[in-house]
Amino acid sequence: MKNFSIHTLYKEIFETYSSTKIEKHIKKIIELDFYYPYNTTFFCITNTVDQKFEYISKNFSSCLGLNSKKMMDEGMDYFWSRFHPDDIEVWIQSLKHLMEFTMNELGDEKRRRMSYTWNYRLKNGNNKYVNIIQNTTPLQFDEFNKPVIGLAHYTVLDSRIKMDICASAKYLNDKDEYQTLFFSNLSNKNLLDMISNRERDIMRLLLLKQTSSEIGEKLFISKHTVDTHRRNILKKLNLNSTGELISYFKNNPSFI
């Protein structure tokens, strides 16, 4: 998916009909950045109307090795250009689902007490992909109570940690506790669509430590066909061995 397509889809999700002026309480958050320590997180003030950043915290460059001025100048298009290509479509889906949930399922009061989380992979300044967990809290709304300005915190994790792309929405309830109102594992959903029923049959038997010959006898197919299905499964999941495959599905039993 090309950047201009992301731009268009993002604009549709966050479409609003008012101009945006940053409020005083948001400016105060920006001032406090001077006192925050350096660590593996950074934050931005996001403007979904103009698709730009109103502010990028000082930790941005130390976390990702990227130029904060370039990101301020080029806005979200620059940030999106560094997304892992395999994550873009799923990430857009997660944003779409979150916004539909927010506008269709939540009243105005609840919208103002929500926090949203999703994740993706991003190429850092060394051209290596890292995992980003983004948590965004709406700070400002348009006249229809649609969130347009947000405080986004980004946690940077090693790319060797395999993470499904998930989206969640949490509500700060009367006990000052975050209560999950929405959760979706987009990777699971897409994976379920990718894997055929026959491949699931084979995976179930692999988890029972059946050999290719034994699986073939049970399913009335040849050993060669079983091995072909096994290779296809590994390719779809970007895994290297049957051992990895078995471990993966033991940790994700809902797939089968």
N, C-alpha and C positions, 0 to 999 in steps of 0.2 A: 504494500500500500504506500503510495507516494505522499510526500508531506502536504501537498495541496489538498489531498483527499482527507487527511487527518484534520486539517484546518476547517474544511467544510462540515465534516461530521461533528467536530467539537462545537462549532458555532451553532449547529442545529440543536445539540443537546442543551447548551447554555444560552439559547436565544433569549434576549430580553429587549425591552422597548424603552428603556430610559438611559440617559447619560449617567456616567459613573464618576462620583467625586469621593475621594478617600476621606473617611470620617476621622475625627480627632483621636478616638480610642485606638484606632489602627496605627496612627502615627506614633502613639506612645509605645506600642509594641516595638516599633522600629528603633526608637531611642534606646530601649533596654538592651538591644543586641550588643552594645559596647561593653556591657558588664558580663555577658555570658562567656564561659570558658570554651576553649577549643576542644572538640571531641569528634566522634564519628557521626554526628548528626548536624544538619543545617536546616534553616527554615526560609521560606519565601512568603511574601504577600502576593497572592495570585489574583489576577483580574481576568475573569472568564469572558467578559464582554469584549475587551480589546485584545485578548489572548496575549497578555504580556505579564511581566512581573513588576509590581510596584516597588518591591524591595527584595534583595537577596542577602542573606546573612553572611557574616565574615567567614564562617566555616565552610562555605560552598567550595572555595578553591582548594582548601586543605583536604576536604573529603574526596573530591573528585578530580582534582588537578586540572580543572577547566577555568576559563577566564570569565569572571562574573560580569565584567563590562560587556563582553560579547553577548552573554545571555540577556542582559538588560536591554541591549540595543536591538537584538534580533528576536527577543521574546520567546514564546512557546515553540515557534517553528524550529528554533535552534535546539531546544531541549528535545523535542520529538525526533529530530534528525539523528539523535544518538540512541534511540530505542533499538533494542534487538528486533529485527524484522519479524521474527516469529511471534513476538508478544504484542505487536501493534493492534491487530484486529481483535484479539481477546481483551486487551486493555480498553479499547473503544466500547466493546460490548459491556464491560463492567461499569463504565461511566454511564452508559445509556440506561442500564438496569437500575443503577442507583438514583438517577434523576427521575426516572419513571416512578420508582417507589416513593421518592420524596414528594413529588407533586401530586401523585394520585392517592397515596395511602396515609400521608401525614397531614395533620392540621397545622395552621400557621404557628401556633405556640410551640408545638413539638419541633418544627423545623429549626427553630432558633436555639434548640438545645441538643443538636445532633453533632456527631463526629463520624467521619467517613474514612475508611482505610482500604487501600488496594496496593498492588505490587507489580513490578515489572523489572526487566533487566536493562541496564543503561551502559553505554560505552564511556569509560572514563578518559582522562587525559593521556593515559598510557595505551589507549586503544584496546583495553581489556574490559570485558563486561562484568559489571557488579550487580548484585541484587539491590533494588531500592524498595523499601516499604514506605509508602506515603500515607500520612494521616492528615486529613484536612478538616478544619473546623470553620464553618461559615461565620463571617464577621459582619457582612453587610448584604442586604437584600434589596431587590427592586420593588416596585409598587405592587407586584403580584406575589410578594414574599418568596420569590425565587432567589436562591443564593447566587451572588455575583462576585463577591470578594471573599477570599478565604485565607486562613493562616495554615500553611502547609508545612508540616515537619517531615523530613526525609531521613530515614535511617539507612546507612550503607552497610551491606553485608557481603561477605566473600561469595564469588560466583560459583564456587564449588558446592555451596549449599543448594540442593535442588528444591525449588519452591513451586508449588502450583500457583497460578494466578487466581487470587480470590478477591472478593469485594464484600465489605461489610458496612453496616450503618448502625451506630450505637446512640442510644438516647440517655441523656443525663436525667435520671428520675428524681423524685422528691427526696430520696435518701442520699442524693449526691453520689449515686453509683451508676456506672455506665451499663445499660441494659441493651443487649443485641436484639435489634428488631428485624434485621435483614442480613442474610449471609448467602453467598453464592460462590461455589468453586467452579470457575469458568473452564479451567483446565480439565477437570473431571468431566464436565458436560461435553466438551469437544472431543475428549478421548473416547468417551462412550460412543460417540457418533462414528469415530474412526475405526473402532475394532469390531470385526464381524462376529456373528454368533458362533461360527465354527472356531474362530480364534479364541473366543472365550472358553469354549469346550476344551480346547487344547491347554489353555492356561490353568484351568481347574485341575486337570490331570497332572500337569507339571508340578503343581503345588503338592500333589499327593506322591511326588517323586517317581512318577511313571516314566519309563524310557520311551523313546520314539516308537519302537516296535510294539510295546504294550499299548501305547495310545492308539496306534494304527489299528490294532486288533479290536479295541473297544469301539472305535469310531468307524470301522469298516473302510479304512483308507490305507494307502501304502505308507511305509516308513518315510519314503522320499517326500510324499505330500506333507506329512507331519513336520519334517525338517524345513520344508519351504515355508509353511505357516509360521514356524518358530522364528525363522530369519526375518520374515515380514513384520512380525510383532516387535522384534528387537529394533528394526529400522524405524518403525512408527514411534517408538518410545525413546529413540536415541540412546539405547542401551547396548552394551558390548558383549554380554554373555548371558547364558541361561541362569547362572547364579544371581546376577544383578536383577534379572527379570523376576525370579522367585522372590527375592528380597523386596522388590518394588511392590509386588501385588500383595505380599503379606502386610505391608504397611498401608495399602490402599485396597482393602477388600471389597469396597463398594463397586469397583470396576468390573468385578466378575460375579 
